[in-house]
Amino acid sequence: MSMYAFSSIPASDFNIRLGKKIRKQRKAKGLTSMETARAIGVSSPSVTNWETGLNRPDIPNLLRLCEVLDITLHDLFDYSGNLTDEQASLLTLYDKLTKENQQNILSFMNVLLDRQPVEKE
């Protein structure tokens, strides 16, 4: 099960939308993919893969990416048309947390997901 609350969006579409948003924000900051990669601590091909939708950053890299691009997770995952009121409220509360507490929440969510029984389709 995905950690993302955008279950109505297929994973490949989600990755492509996320990648486009990453590229747009990176270019708005005037950064190259190499500069972005160095600031995050990953390889340049990793950033390229994120931007093309081949894959997406893991949680620690996602948080570093937001810091480098000077945006919030809410900004990065701006799918407001696809969010329920509850999901939008959760993102708003999340954005008010410190970076350390954001990491704690994400780690706790992963623990809960690991404990959760697998849903049969």
Secondary structure as a PSIPRED ss2 file (coil, helix, strand):
# PSIPRED VFORMAT (PSIPRED V4.0)

   1 M C   1.000  0.000  0.000
   2 S C   1.000  0.000  0.000
   3 M C   1.000  0.000  0.000
   4 Y C   1.000  0.000  0.000
   5 A C   1.000  0.000  0.000
   6 F C   1.000  0.000  0.000
   7 S C   1.000  0.000  0.000
   8 S C   1.000  0.000  0.000
   9 I C   1.000  0.000  0.000
  10 P C   1.000  0.000  0.000
  11 A H   0.000  1.000  0.000
  12 S H   0.000  1.000  0.000
  13 D H   0.000  1.000  0.000
  14 F H   0.000  1.000  0.000
  15 N H   0.000  1.000  0.000
  16 I H   0.000  1.000  0.000
  17 R H   0.000  1.000  0.000
  18 L H   0.000  1.000  0.000
  19 G H   0.000  1.000  0.000
  20 K H   0.000  1.000  0.000
  21 K H   0.000  1.000  0.000
  22 I H   0.000  1.000  0.000
  23 R H   0.000  1.000  0.000
  24 K H   0.000  1.000  0.000
  25 Q H   0.000  1.000  0.000
  26 R H   0.000  1.000  0.000
  27 K H   0.000  1.000  0.000
  28 A H   0.000  1.000  0.000
  29 K C   1.000  0.000  0.000
  30 G C   1.000  0.000  0.000
  31 L C   1.000  0.000  0.000
  32 T C   1.000  0.000  0.000
  33 S H   0.000  1.000  0.000
  34 M H   0.000  1.000  0.000
  35 E H   0.000  1.000  0.000
  36 T H   0.000  1.000  0.000
  37 A H   0.000  1.000  0.000
  38 R H   0.000  1.000  0.000
  39 A H   0.000  1.000  0.000
  40 I H   0.000  1.000  0.000
  41 G C   1.000  0.000  0.000
  42 V C   1.000  0.000  0.000
  43 S C   1.000  0.000  0.000
  44 S H   0.000  1.000  0.000
  45 P H   0.000  1.000  0.000
  46 S H   0.000  1.000  0.000
  47 V H   0.000  1.000  0.000
  48 T H   0.000  1.000  0.000
  49 N H   0.000  1.000  0.000
  50 W H   0.000  1.000  0.000
  51 E H   0.000  1.000  0.000
  52 T H   0.000  1.000  0.000
  53 G C   1.000  0.000  0.000
  54 L C   1.000  0.000  0.000
  55 N C   1.000  0.000  0.000
  56 R C   1.000  0.000  0.000
  57 P C   1.000  0.000  0.000
  58 D C   1.000  0.000  0.000
  59 I H   0.000  1.000  0.000
  60 P H   0.000  1.000  0.000
  61 N H   0.000  1.000  0.000
  62 L H   0.000  1.000  0.000
  63 L H   0.000  1.000  0.000
  64 R H   0.000  1.000  0.000
  65 L H   0.000  1.000  0.000
  66 C H   0.000  1.000  0.000
  67 E H   0.000  1.000  0.000
  68 V H   0.000  1.000  0.000
  69 L H   0.000  1.000  0.000
  70 D C   1.000  0.000  0.000
  71 I C   1.000  0.000  0.000
  72 T C   1.000  0.000  0.000
  73 L H   0.000  1.000  0.000
  74 H H   0.000  1.000  0.000
  75 D H   0.000  1.000  0.000
  76 L H   0.000  1.000  0.000
  77 F C   1.000  0.000  0.000
  78 D C   1.000  0.000  0.000
  79 Y C   1.000  0.000  0.000
  80 S H   0.000  1.000  0.000
  81 G H   0.000  1.000  0.000
  82 N H   0.000  1.000  0.000
  83 L C   1.000  0.000  0.000
  84 T C   1.000  0.000  0.000
  85 D H   0.000  1.000  0.000
  86 E H   0.000  1.000  0.000
  87 Q H   0.000  1.000  0.000
  88 A H   0.000  1.000  0.000
  89 S H   0.000  1.000  0.000
  90 L H   0.000  1.000  0.000
  91 L H   0.000  1.000  0.000
  92 T H   0.000  1.000  0.000
  93 L H   0.000  1.000  0.000
  94 Y H   0.000  1.000  0.000
  95 D H   0.000  1.000  0.000
  96 K H   0.000  1.000  0.000
  97 L C   1.000  0.000  0.000
  98 T C   1.000  0.000  0.000
  99 K H   0.000  1.000  0.000
 100 E H   0.000  1.000  0.000
 101 N H   0.000  1.000  0.000
 102 Q H   0.000  1.000  0.000
 103 Q H   0.000  1.000  0.000
 104 N H   0.000  1.000  0.000
 105 I H   0.000  1.000  0.000
 106 L H   0.000  1.000  0.000
 107 S H   0.000  1.000  0.000
 108 F H   0.000  1.000  0.000
 109 M H   0.000  1.000  0.000
 110 N H   0.000  1.000  0.000
 111 V H   0.000  1.000  0.000
 112 L H   0.000  1.000  0.000
 113 L H   0.000  1.000  0.000
 114 D H   0.000  1.000  0.000
 115 R H   0.000  1.000  0.000
 116 Q C   1.000  0.000  0.000
 117 P C   1.000  0.000  0.000
 118 V C   1.000  0.000  0.000
 119 E C   1.000  0.000  0.000
 120 K C   1.000  0.000  0.000
 121 E C   1.000  0.000  0.000
